[in-house]
Amino acid sequence: MTWTERFEETMKTPAIATPDWFECIPEPQRAEAHRLVARGAPVCVKPAKSGGSIVLFDDTEFVAGVFQEAAVAEQFAAAWNHR
């Protein structure tokens, strides 16, 4: 993956808890998203079945982001976990 592709992938998913991130969450799941954010639930990175990586809130199946490259997913997760 080139630097430009990595940058574009990073820009696709807004940071967790931002207004733009909440807008990406389907309406029926937004209340749960607000609960997870309010309690500061940490996230983890797992391989996606279709390739790439997903960022999930710990001990849930709630997806916070999907990325083609694991390193980008790790950066996204670290930004939330280290806030």
C-alpha positions, 0 to 999 in steps of 0.5 A: 500500500502506498503512502497515498493509499494509506492516507486515503484509508485513514481519512475514510473513517472519522475518529471514534466519538466525533460527530462524523463518526456517529453519523456513520453509525446506522440509526438503530445502533447509535444509542449503543454507540453513545453508551460505548463512547460514554463509558470509554469502552476500549477497542481492539483490532481483529482480522476481518473474514473478508480480509483487512482488519476491523476495530471492535469495542472490547467484548462486543461485536460493535464495529468502530471501523473497517480497514484494508491494512492492519497498521491503519486499524492499529493507529485508529484503535490506539487513537481512541484507547490512548485519548 
